[in-house]
């Protein structure tokens, strides 16, 4: 099988040494006969900036990486994600949630000992049982809302147990219920990371998803979305994360470790590649 991999950064800051390691890892997994794609995941229009997109291209080219054109830029394809949401809505799997963070916190405090998932406390389901007419009325008035996946209904549509394969740790039984009724879109942002990445990986034919181990649990949810939407199931490889001397993983706020700052200090691309561990 020809490996098709991708590196998919969000342009919310300059790339750091951890990004370099992830991009180099993905390109290495594609190998000389595979395909390496670059995707810009800029659905967060409040934090993403064009200058960071330009910097991504510049930094990766400086490292010697080459990718296929055209590059998929998610903000240019919001209508694609809206169509996917329409499919899930028509299947009765989405519902609008009008709860604010304060509402959710108060409800969790009221019920006590709320279950937790990978992203924190699970949504208590406050809006799940609103009538269709009440939902329609509240949407019509312009009230803000999020679109949540009805996890119980979604799992009922799955005919057999779900699993996925990670090259590092082997076969995994998918347990998407750990996310509860996860948000898949908001009124002002017609997609979420979970929805857009699952759709784009299928659309682009990605058959080996390489990403950091901090996103390991997301694969459980993505496996469910693949099943609900009839998408291909790729293999996964969740690589380790680079950390600094303090044991913390690198972040965009750590300006001293950005590729741009390293280049400005006179480091060569080969020195950065060696530092990333992918000589």
C-alpha positions in Angstrom: 0.0 0.0 0.0 1.3 3.4 -1.0 1.4 5.5 2.2 -0.4 8.8 2.0 0.3 11.0 5.0 -0.3 14.7 6.0 1.0 17.4 8.3 -1.9 19.7 9.3 -0.9 22.6 11.5 -3.2 25.4 12.7 -1.8 28.9 11.8 -2.2 30.4 15.3 1.5 31.1 15.8 4.9 30.3 14.4 6.0 26.7 14.1 8.2 25.4 16.9 10.7 22.5 17.1 7.8 20.1 18.0 6.0 21.0 14.8 9.2 20.3 12.9 9.5 16.8 14.5 5.8 16.1 13.6 6.2 17.2 10.0 9.4 15.4 9.5 7.9 12.2 11.0 4.9 12.4 8.7 7.1 12.9 5.6 9.3 10.0 6.7 6.3 7.7 7.1 5.2 8.5 3.6 8.6 7.3 2.3 10.2 7.9 -1.1 7.3 6.2 -2.9 4.4 7.6 -0.9 2.6 10.9 -0.8 3.1 13.7 1.7 0.3 16.4 1.9 0.2 19.7 3.8 -3.2 20.9 5.1 -3.9 24.2 6.8 -6.4 23.8 9.6 -7.6 27.4 10.1 -11.2 26.9 11.1 -10.7 29.2 14.2 -11.0 32.5 12.4 -10.4 34.5 15.7 -6.9 33.1 16.3 -5.6 32.1 12.8 -3.7 34.7 10.8 -2.5 34.8 7.2 1.0 35.7 8.2 1.3 32.5 10.1 0.1 30.5 7.0 2.9 32.1 5.0 5.4 31.3 7.8 4.3 27.7 7.8 5.2 27.4 4.1 8.5 29.2 4.6 9.6 27.1 7.6 8.7 23.8 6.1 10.5 24.6 2.8 13.5 25.7 4.9 13.6 22.2 6.5 13.7 20.8 3.0 10.2 19.4 2.9 8.1 19.2 -0.2 4.4 18.6 -0.5 1.7 18.2 -3.1 -0.2 21.1 -4.5 -2.8 22.5 -4.0 -2.7 22.8 -0.2 -6.1 22.3 1.3 -7.0 25.3 3.4 -10.0 24.5 5.6 -11.5 28.0 5.9 -12.1 27.8 2.1 -14.3 24.8 2.5 -16.8 25.6 5.2 -19.6 24.6 2.9 -18.2 21.1 2.7 -18.5 20.7 6.4 -22.0 22.2 6.4 -23.0 19.4 4.0 -21.6 16.8 6.4 -23.5 18.4 9.3 -26.7 18.3 7.1 -26.2 14.5 6.7 -25.9 14.0 10.4 -28.8 16.2 11.1 -31.0 14.4 8.6 -30.1 11.2 10.4 -31.3 12.6 13.6 -27.9 12.6 15.2 -27.4 16.3 16.0 -29.2 18.7 18.3 -28.7 22.4 19.1 -27.4 23.1 22.5 -28.0 26.6 23.9 -26.2 26.2 27.1 -23.5 28.7 28.0 -20.4 27.5 29.9 -21.9 29.0 33.1 -25.1 27.0 32.5 -23.1 23.8 32.1 -21.0 24.4 35.2 -24.1 25.1 37.3 -25.8 22.0 36.0 -22.7 19.9 36.8 -22.5 21.4 40.2 -26.2 20.5 40.8 -25.9 16.9 39.8 -22.4 16.4 41.4 -19.7 13.9 40.5 -20.2 14.3 36.7 -18.3 11.9 34.5 -15.1 13.0 32.8 -13.7 12.4 29.3 -10.6 13.3 27.4 -11.7 17.0 27.1 -12.9 17.3 30.7 -16.3 17.0 32.3 -18.9 15.5 30.0 -21.9 17.6 28.9 -24.8 16.7 31.1 -27.4 16.6 28.3 -29.4 19.6 29.3 -30.7 20.5 25.8 -30.9 16.9 24.5 -34.6 16.5 25.2 -35.9 19.9 24.1 -38.8 19.6 21.7 -38.4 20.2 18.0 -40.6 23.3 18.2 -38.6 24.8 21.1 -35.3 24.2 19.3 -36.7 25.8 16.1 -38.0 28.9 18.1 -34.7 29.5 19.9 -32.7 29.2 16.7 -35.1 31.5 14.9 -34.6 34.2 17.6 -30.9 34.2 16.9 -29.8 32.6 20.1 -26.3 31.2 20.1 -25.9 27.5 20.0 -23.6 24.6 19.4 -24.4 21.4 17.4 -23.9 18.3 19.6 -23.7 14.7 18.5 -26.3 12.6 20.3 -23.9 9.9 21.3 -26.5 7.3 22.4 -28.4 7.6 19.1 -25.1 7.5 17.1 -23.9 4.3 18.8 -27.3 2.7 18.1 -26.6 3.1 14.4 -23.4 1.1 14.7 -24.0 -2.5 13.7 -20.8 -4.0 15.2 -18.0 -3.0 17.6 -15.6 -0.4 16.2 -11.9 -0.6 16.2 -8.9 1.1 14.7 -5.2 0.2 14.3 -2.3 2.2 15.7 1.1 1.2 14.4 2.7 2.0 17.7 0.3 0.2 20.1 -1.7 -2.1 17.9 -5.4 -2.7 17.5 -7.6 -0.5 19.6 -11.3 -1.0 20.5 -13.1 2.3 19.8 -14.9 3.8 22.8 -16.3 7.1 21.5 -18.7 7.3 24.4 -15.9 8.7 26.4 -16.6 12.1 24.7 -20.3 12.2 25.5 -22.4 14.5 23.4 -19.4 16.2 21.8 -19.7 19.6 19.9 -19.3 19.2 16.2 -20.0 22.8 15.2 -21.2 26.1 16.4 -23.5 28.8 15.0 -20.6 31.0 14.0 -18.2 28.2 13.1 -19.7 25.5 10.9 -17.3 22.8 11.9 -15.0 21.5 14.7 -11.6 19.9 14.6 -13.2 16.5 15.0 -15.6 16.9 12.1 -13.2 18.7 9.6 -10.2 16.5 10.2 -12.3 13.3 9.7 -13.9 14.6 6.6 -10.6 15.9 5.1 -8.6 12.8 5.8 -11.2 10.8 3.9 -11.5 13.3 1.1 -7.7 13.5 0.6 -7.3 9.7 0.7 -5.1 9.8 3.8 -4.4 6.2 4.7 -1.9 6.8 7.5 -2.7 9.5 10.0 0.4 10.6 11.9 0.0 13.0 14.8 1.0 13.5 18.3 0.1 11.2 21.1 -1.9 14.1 22.7 -4.5 13.3 20.1 -4.6 9.6 20.7 -8.1 9.6 22.3 -9.6 11.7 19.5 -9.2 8.7 17.2 -11.9 6.9 19.2 -14.4 9.6 18.2 -13.1 9.9 14.7 -13.6 6.2 14.2 -17.3 6.7 15.0 -17.7 9.6 12.6 -16.1 7.5 9.9 -18.6 4.8 10.5 -21.6 7.1 10.5 -20.5 8.8 7.3 -19.3 5.8 5.4 -15.7 7.0 5.3 -12.6 5.0 4.8 -10.7 4.0 7.9 -7.0 4.9 7.9 -4.2 3.5 10.0 -2.8 5.7 12.7 0.6 6.4 14.3 0.6 8.6 17.3 4.2 9.7 17.8 5.7 11.0 21.0 6.0 14.7 21.8 9.2 16.7 22.1 9.6 18.3 25.5 12.0 20.9 27.0 14.3 20.5 30.0 11.4 21.1 32.3 9.5 18.2 30.9 6.8 20.3 29.3 6.0 19.9 25.6 6.8 22.8 23.4 4.1 25.3 22.6 3.7 28.3 20.3 4.0 30.7 23.2 7.6 29.4 23.7 9.2 31.9 21.2 12.7 30.8 21.9 12.0 27.4 20.3 10.2 28.6 17.1 11.8 27.6 13.8 11.9 31.3 12.9 13.9 32.3 16.0 16.3 29.4 15.5 16.9 30.4 11.9 17.5 34.0 13.0 20.0 32.8 15.6 22.0 31.2 12.8 21.1 27.6 13.2 21.0 25.6 10.0 18.1 23.4 8.8 20.2 20.3 9.4 21.0 21.4 13.0 17.3 21.8 13.6 16.5 18.5 12.0 19.1 16.8 14.2 17.6 18.5 17.3 14.2 17.2 16.4 15.5 13.7 16.2 14.8 13.0 12.5 18.2 13.1 10.9 
